[in-house]
């Protein structure tokens, strides 16, 4: 009957195993700021991929 804090203890252990990094949206940004940041990162990623050439970066091959 003394297992009332088991969930809390498990969370602490999981957090310790993860290196102290708590999961979640703890970056201090509003949803709009987060959306803008993610859109910018996606644009940069697409630009880098477009500049990379016509290599098979997707890992899918059409050869038989």
Helices and strands as residue ranges (DSSP letters): H 6-17, H 31-51
